């Protein structure tokens, strides 16, 4: 298989700093470099995203582990056969291996270690029934734009009549900018639903009471 090189949004220095910075994890949030990677208020949203990613059952791919909230919901689905997670931070990986040791041992969960730009091109085309993208930005200024380069990869990795979703930066609908990027990546069936959330005032990355759950289907009418 010919591998496609995906340009990274981040410098090599930023990547090294990210994976070498210790995490701060508690019941409420995960912090890396002082950045709020994930917070517990996302639970309902992660459940909604996981429901989309597992809709077809089969094999699912998740980019970014975070606190493992969505991973837990995906693994609880009786429809999936195998779940693959791409994660770059060594401490987050260690936590994932501890949380889901049983699922890893059974082969239901596989963790691929590294940045998605390096790992994804090594995966075979048309190999997943559902994909959930929720990667954390490594630098300020690209907070929610990190998912845009993945759209084309999602299209390549998905089987026909399968589904893709991602942590959106939009509270009420899918914008023209997102639609244009998705269409350019090859998607035609673009829809969404709304999820109600209740982020605390201390949350720095989301201030709204709703957030979009993208429903992006490949080749399904």
TIRO-332951 format. One record per atom (N, C-alpha, C, O, CB): x, y, z. Coordinates in steps of 0.001 Angstrom, whole numbers, plus 500000, padded with zeros to 6 digits. Glycine has a CB too. Example, Ala and Ser with C-alpha at 12.3 -4.5 7.8 and 13.67 -1.06 7.14 Angstrom:
<sites>
513190494310507800/512300495500507800/513200496700507800/514236496681508465/511308495527509046/512850497750507080/513670498940507140/512900500030507870/513409501138508039/514084499402505725/
</sites>
This chain:
<sites>
500837498805500000/500000500000500000/500873501247500000/501798501357500805/499053500005501216/500588502176499112/501330503427499053/500855504353500165/499663504636500278/501165504102497672/501778504817500975/501418505682502084/501481507149501661/502408507575500972/502342505428503281/500482507904502085/500438509331501801/500963510103502995/500541509859504126/499008509779501449/501874511029502760/502414511832503849/501448512983504127/501095513738503221/503843512368503504/501024513112505381/500087514156505768/500850515270506475/501465515025507513/498963513589506676/500824516491505937/501509517603506595/500911517855507976/499690517849508135/501422518879505734/501763518075508969/501294518325510322/500971519798510526/501596520672509924/502335517869511335/499990520064511379/499668521440511752/500695521992512732/500746523198512977/498263521516512361/501511521103513290/502382521498514387/503860521255514077/504211520418513245/501994520751515641/504702522002514762/506140521860514588/506629520631515342/505959520131516245/506880523126515070/507807520156514956/508405519006515644/508648519345517113/508507518491517988/509734518585514959/509014520601517375/509258521044518753/507991520938519590/508033520475520730/509779522490518771/506871521364519029/505596521305519758/505208519863520076/504693519572521155/504480521980518944/505458518976519134/505132517568519346/505975516966520471/505463516240521323/505340516776518054/507261517274520461/508157516754521489/507768517286522867/507732516542523847/509612517123521168/507480518582522925/507071519202524191/505778518580524707/505621518367525909/506893520721524016/504862518294523804/503566517746524195/503714516371524849/503185516135525936/502647517650522979/504425515479524191/504517514118524720/505437514021525941/505391513038526680/505010513178523636/506273515043526148/507178515041527299/506626515808528497/507249515828529559/508507515627526901/505469516436528337/504855517177529440/503969516243530250/503083515603529685/504035518381528912/504183516146531559/503348515279532400/501880515725532378/501584516918532310/503875515274533848/500989514769532437/499561515092532472/499119515354533914/499760514922534872/498723513943531847/498012516070534032/497345516249535322/495920515742535147/495112516358534452/497373517764535803/495621514624535777/494329513985535604/493620513826536945/494194513330537914/494494512625534924/492366514256536978/491522514014538137/490123513639537643/489937513427536445/491476515266539074/489157513554538519/487817513128538133/487111514152537235/486177513809536510/486983512876539375/487566515406537288/486883516459536544/487514516791535204/486818517217534282/486832517685537365/488851516600535079/489493517025533838/490867516410533626/491483515854534536/489612518514533818/491323516536532368/492665516150531972/493366517399531456/492867518080530561/492645515013530892/494531517691532033/495313518868531635/496671518434531098/497317517547531655/495491519842532830/497096519075530004/498443518896529473/498951520270529057/498291520978528296/498463517882528266/500126520647529555/500701521973529291/499740523087529714/499744524169529126/501049522118527795/498930522827530718/497965523808531198/496715523894530347/495812524677530644/498602525147531263/496653523091529285/495513523110528379/494463522110528853/494785520981529223/495955522792526931/493209522542528838/492103521662529210/491823520697528051/491077521023527128/490821522493529569/492418519534528110/492279518547527041/490859517979527011/490259517840525945/493304517411527219/490339517658528174/488976517111528275/488448517361529672/489206517399530641/488948515585527944/487123517534529764/486480517700531060/485264516779531164/484699516354530157/486067519172531278/484880516485532397/483814515520532645/482454515957532100/481597515112531842/483701515270534118/482241517280531917/480947517739531401/480682517219529985/479543517231529517/480891519267531411/481736516765529313/481599516270527943/480930514891527871/480680514386526777/482963516207527287/480644514290529006/480146512911529028/478977512680528071/479013511748527268/479724512545530431/477955513505528147/476774513329527293/477118513494525817/476574512799524959/475684514328527685/478028514422525535/478454514643524151/479259513453523641/479061513002522513/479286515935524039/480172512942524477/480955511774524092/480054510557523853/480305509751522956/481999511457525171/479016510439524657/478059509351524477/477365509463523127/477144508460522448/477022509354525607/477023510691522743/476367510925521447/477306510631520291/476907510007519308/475865512369521351/478551511076520402/479533510809519346/479799509312519217/479908508786518109/480849511556519630/479903508631520358/480148507185520346/478988506435519704/479192505445519002/480379506670521771/477770506911519947/476594506272519355/476629506364517835/476213505437517140/475310506911519892/477123507483517325/477256507650515877/478336506713515343/478123506007514357/477589509120515521/479491506712515996/480629505903515524/480329504403515531/480891503654514733/481854506177516390/479439503962516434/479134502531516542/477839502146515833/477392501003515930/479044502134517998/477247503081515132/475947502853514489/475963501646513553/475005500874513507/475528504090513712/477059501490512809/477183500378511868/477791499130512496/477845498077511860/478017500800510691/478247499243513741/478911498103514370/480265497851513736/480917498787513274/478043496850514267/480695496603513710/481945496249513031/483183496816513701/483371496688514910/481898496719511615/484023497447512890/485298497984513365/485244499513513443/484842500186512494/486451497535512439/485656500040514592/485645501492514786/487052502018515023/487931501310515513/484737501873515960/487237503290514658/488507503981514875/488228505251515663/487296505994515354/489223504304513520/489045505494516683/488937506717517473/490290507412517503/491303506790517821/488442506411518914/490308508690517176/491550509470517198/491527510350518440/490743511296518520/491714510336515893/492386510041519408/492435510760520670/491698510007521765/490514509701521618/491849512149520508/492386509704522866/491773508955523966/491247509858525067/490174509611525617/492768507986524547/492003510913525393/491584511832526447/491406511147527782/492326510502528285/490307512507526061/490213511287528363/489883510650529639/489243509274529430/488882508598530394/488942511547530450/489108508870528171/488551507555527876/487040507480527952/486476506387528001/489122506563528802/486370508635527962/484912508646528094/484245508027526881/483442507102527010/484405510069528296/484577508536525698/483964508005524480/484404506574524216/483623505764523717/484313508884523284/485646506262524548/486149504897524366/485303503917525160/484969502839524667/487628504793524794/484955504284526381/484127503433527216/482757503178526606/482255502055526633/483972504047528577/482155504230526057/480851504079525419/480942503220524155/480051502417523879/480268505453525078/482007503392523402/482190502586522193/482346501114522549/481717500250521938/483414503072521396/483190500833523545/483432499449523940/482187498783524533/482058497559524503/484568499393524941/481280499590525067/480053499030525651/479039498620524585/478062497934524887/479416500041526596/479269499036523346/478362498673522263/478507497184521923/479613496684521721/478637499543521013/477400496508521867/477418495082521534/477594494841520035/477805493712519593/476136494419522011/477501495925519266/477568495778517814/478989495778517267/479229495262516176/476791496875517163/479932496350518007/481282496452517463/482084495171517712/481880494470518703/482006497654518075/482991494892516791/483858493720516889/485250494110517392/485894493370518136/483964493018515524/485692495291516962/487023495736517367/487103497258517336/486569497909516438/488102495123516453/487786497809518344/487942499257518436/489423499606518441/490192499049519224/487246499811519703/489823500522517572/491212500961517477/491307502420517893/490513503248517448/491762500763516040/492271502736518740/492484504107519213/493882504571518830/494861503850519026/492283504202520749/493968505778518281/495267506407518020/495501507448519104/494686508352519282/495322507058516585/496601507329519824/496915508273520903/498423508487520951/499197507546520774/496385507755522279/498839509748521196/500265510059521145/500931510216522513/502125509948522647/500462511307520368/500177510648523532/500821510970524812/501061509700525634/500123508946525888/499955511969525617/502308509458526052/502634508212526760/501875508009528064/501526506876528396/504092508176527047/501612509078528809/500877508922530062/499399508638529811/498775507876530550/501028510173530922/498844509247528776/497456508976528415/497327507521527954/496353506842528278/496971509954527302/498317507055527199/498332505663526743/498408504721527939/497693503720527990/499519505413525784/499264505036528887/499409504211530090/498088504131530842/497710503066531331/500511504776531008/497393505247530932/496105505280531612/495071504430530858/494271503715531463/495610506733531748/495110504526529533/494196503741528705/494440502250528886/493501501459528984/494349504122527231/495714501882528929/496064500466529095/495630499931530458/495327498747530605/497569500270528920/495606500818531446/495161500427532786/493634500340532842/493079499402533414/495678501430533843/492962501326532242/491501501378532274/490870500204531542/489873499641531993/491013502677531670/491457499841530411/490836498834529543/491762497657529273/491860497167528148/490420499465528226/492437497214530325/493376496097530204/492673494832529716/493220494087528902/494061495830531550/491481494597530206/490728493401529829/490392493402528342/490535492388527658/489445493301530653/489941494560527854/489561494681526446/490775494589525525/490681494054524420/488829496000526210/491908495109525980/493142495008525197/493598493558525121/493994493079524059/494253495889525809/493540492863526248/493959491468526303/493090490591525413/493584489658524779/493916490960527737/491796490891525366/490869490084524558/490968490392523072/490482489626522240/489445490310525023/491606491528522737/491738491911521334/490625492825520850/490616493223519685/491776490687520481/489681493165521729/488594494049521324/489087495479521164/488546496239520361/487455493995522340/490110495847521926/490681497196521856/492158497126521488/492922496344522054/490500497937523200/492541497961520525/493945498073520135/494342499542520165/493635500389519619/494192497457518721/495465499847520798/495946501223520880/497176501381519995/498176500686520170/496272501612522346/497085502303519046/498206502615518169/498877503875518709/498230504912518854/497739502806516678/500165503786519004/500875504849519704/501583505788518736/502469505377517987/501878504256520676/501176507059518764/501797508056517910/500812509135517511/499644509089517897/502378507403516677/501281510119516730/500420511181516229/499634510657515025/500152509888514215/501253512442515846/498383511087514925/497529510509513880/498076510742512480/497877509916511590/496134511085513975/498775511878512276/499321512155510947/500344511101510518/500540510852509329/499964513538510925/500992510487511517/501993509459511234/501381508059511178/501829507210510407/503090509500512285/500367507826511993/499757506499512100/498717506246511023/498714505186510397/499126506330513457/497838507205510804/496701507019509899/497098506561508487/496457505657507951/495929508307509800/498124507146507870/498492506717506514/498910505249506420/498925504680505329/499611507576506005/499249504638507548/499665503239507554/498466502289507602/498620501082507414/500585502975508739/497287502829507853/496080502004507950/495478501789506572/495525502673505717/495044502654508888/494921500627506368/494376500274505058/493110501064504740/492319501365505634/494081498781504997/492926501396503477/491710502076503028/490506501156503199/490636499932503181/491844502523501552/489332501765503365/488068501018503450/488086499951504549/487646498821504335/487764500361502110/488601500321505726/488763499314506779/487934499560508036/487955498732508947/490192499235507161/487200500683508112/486440500960509329/484971501250509021/484629501837507994/487058502138510078/484120500817509948/482676501035509820/482251502342510486/481180502871510190/481904499861510434/483082502858511376/482775504108512050/484050504761512548/484979504075512974/481805503875513208/484098506093512497/485273506834512953/484836508011513824/483895508731513492/486114507330511747/485538508191514941/485322509341515825/486647510075515968/487637509500516421/484765508896517231/486662511338515584/487895512137515675/487745513157516789/486841513992516759/488212512848514321/488643513086517784/488636514057518884/490053514259519372/490396513907520501/487718513589520048/490865514826518510/492267515084518828/492414516470519445/491735517415519045/493148514960517564/493300516578520416/493506517858521095/494552518692520368/495575518156519943/493930517635522553/494314520009520216/495326520869519588/496569520975520458/496464521053521682/494754522269519323/497730520977519845/498987521052520576/499468522484520740/500328522761521577/500043520237519874/498920523392519948/499319524793519997/498079525677520001/497035525295519474/500237525148518805/498197526849520594/497093527802520571/496950528365519167/497925528454518420/497315528940521601/495732528741518815/495494529319517499/494902528352516499/494433528757515435/496758529856516958/494922527043516843/494333526044515935/493314525188516684/493021524060516287/495437525142515313/492780525742517772/491981524973518717/491058523942518094/491117522763518443/491179525892519525/490209524374517175/489252523424516622/489472523157515136/488662522489514494/487853523928516842/490557523675514597/490819523458513177/491629522201512925/491880521841511775/491539524648512595/492045521522514004/492894520344513818/492177519202513143/492823518306512600/493424519882515135/490831519208513162/490123518089512534/489990518243511024/489728517257510335/488752517944513143/490159519436510495/489950519663509065/490859518807508175/490373518250507192/490169521122508749/492166518679508479/493024517842507625/492652516363507670/493057515595506797/494472518004508036/491884515959508681/491541514545508805/490367514143507927/490160512952507694/491228514220510239/489598515098507437/488403514774506657/488714513840505482/488004512862505251/487758516054506141/489767514151504758/490134513337503595/490546511935504015/490228510957503338/491271514003502811/491261511838505144/491669510533505661/490454509719506102/490398508509505882/492647510703506834/489485510386506724/488272509693507150/487567509068505959/487117507924506024/487328510654507880/487472509814504879/486840509306503655/487588508070503129/486966507099502696/486803510415502567/488904508116503172/489716506995502680/489575505768503567/489482504648503066/491184507401502593/489558505969504870/489579504858505809/488226504170505973/488167503000506351/490052505340507137/487153504883505693/485818504323505883/485434503334504791/485785503507503624/484801505432505937/484711502299505189/484084501399504225/482916502127503572/482473503164504067/483607500076504910/482421501596502473/481208502157501875/480045502025502854/479960501053503605/480874501449500532/479165502997502838/477984503011503698/478340502971505185/477675502312505984/477090501838503359/479402503693505532/479827503792506924/479747505249507375/479285506100506615/481267503238507105/480190505552508601/479883506862509177/481061507471509940/481872506762510536/478693506746510100/481132508793509904/482217509561510520/481626510678511374/480651511319510981/483173510145509437/482219510907512541/481823512033513382/483058512620514050/484119511996514059/480779511596514445/482924513802514601/484074514467515219/483623515502516233/482491515982516182/484952515128514155/484527515848517167/484250516890518142/484171518207517380/485172518695516856/485345516938519272/482976518772517326/482743519963516518/483084521241517275/483193521236518501/481300520006516060/483250522324516543/483438523643517156/482218524526516890/482304525754516931/484724524321516614/481073523875516616/479882524626516238/478702524262517141/478435523079517351/479527524362514765/478000525247517672/476942524981518651/475572524654518074/474773524001518746/476806526145519529/475269525090516835/473896524973516353/473728524292514999/472669523727514726/473306526311516277/474746524333514148/474644523687512841/476028523515512235/477021524016512762/473741524502511894/476075522799511120/477339522651510407/477484523826509452/476641524036508579/477408521286509641/478528524571509617/478727525786508828/479087525476507382/479431524344507042/479812526642509452/479004526483506550/479379526349505142/480847525948505017/481211525157504147/479118527665504383/481679526498505890/483107526182505836/483339524697506068/484113524066505348/483881527007506873/482671524135507073/482804522706507342/482254521886506179/482880520919505746/482081522333508645/481091522272505679/480477521543504566/481373521553503346/481540520531502681/479118522141504217/481949522708503051/482836522819501890/484044521900502030/484451521253501066/483299524268501709/484621521844503245/485782520985503491/485403519504503382/486162518695502849/486379521279504879/484227519169503893/483762517783503827/483473517356502393/483820516249501981/482512517604504682/482837518244501644/482547517959500232/483838517806499436/483957516922498587/481677519076499619/484803518678499721/486102518597499040/486800517280499359/487534516744498528/487000519781499445/486570516759500565/487170515474500965/486472514292500306/486989513175500314/487118515315502484/485284514546499728/484581513482499017/483262513058499633/482601512158499115/485452512309498925/482858513701500750/481593513352501390/480442514111500729/480587515274500352/481645513659502905/479306513441500597/478113514057500011/476932514059500982/476101514967500958/477724513328498731/476867513051501823/475767512940502777/476198513547504106/476839512877504916/475332511457502962/475855514797504331/476311515558505498/475113515999506319/474266516749505833/477154516785505069/475037515540507552/473918515876508425/474446516068509849/475646515943510097/472816514767508380/473549516370510770/473964516558512156/472753516506513076/471608516578512631/474711517893512326/473034516379514363/472024516555515392/472626517428516489/473831517680516493/471536515177515960/471799517884517407/472255518779518456/472286518048519791/471357517315520132/471354520019518541/473356518253520535/473497517662521856/473508518773522907/474232519758522763/474790516804521943/472723518619523942/472709519592525031/473859519309525995/474106518160526361/471354519561525776/474548520354526396/475671520218527328/475594521319528384/474853522290528238/477031520280526572/476366521148529434/476357522139530511/477776522348531038/478102521918532145/475412521696531658/478624523014530236/480010523235530667/480071524204531845/479268525135531909/480856523772529500/480995524010532768/481146524929533901/481746526258533437/482321526340532352/482032524295534999/481612527263534239/482148528588533903/483664528556533753/484243529398533066/481756529607534973/484304527583534397/485770527477534332/486261526855533027/487460526858532750/486281526659535502/485327526315532216/485742525720530945/486208526805529988/485500527784529754/484590524910530317/487395526628529439/487990527648528571/487707527409527089/487921528304526272/489482527701528793/487229526214526731/487108525890525309/485674525737524820/485447525558523623/487848524635525027/484693525806525736/483293525736525285/482398526525526230/482419526310527442/482813524264525197/481612527437525669/480769528323526476/479277528165526168/478447528841526777/481182529765526253/478936527299525251/477549527167524811/476827526041525547/477455525219526216/477496526921523309/475514526014525417/474683524984526034/474333523866525050/473694522882525425/473408525605526586/474742524015523822/474542522972522816/475807522822521983/476652523717521946/473326523300521909/475924521684521318/477061521435520434/476634520445519352/475830519547519599/478291520892521235/477175520620518173/476799519797517026/477426518398517101/478599518240517436/477217520488515726/476613517403516782/477082516028516603/477054515742515100/475984515474514555/476189514987517414/478184515790514427/478195515564512971/477819514135512604/478246513183513257/479568515887512400/477017513997511558/476617512696511018/477046512669509553/476282513058508670/475055512448511172/478252512215509304/478837512265507967/478916510850507413/479704510033507890/480244512930507993/478103510565506413/478013509216505865/478760509114504538/478761510051503739/476547508814505678/479386507979504318/480102507724503076/479229506899502128/478929505736502395/481438506997503356/478837507508501041/478111506843499947/476684506403500295/476033505744499485/478887505645499505/476196506753501470/474845506335501826/473842507423501451/474046508591501782/474753506013503333/472787507061500779/471773508024500363/470722508167501452/469774508935501298/471119507595499033/
</sites>
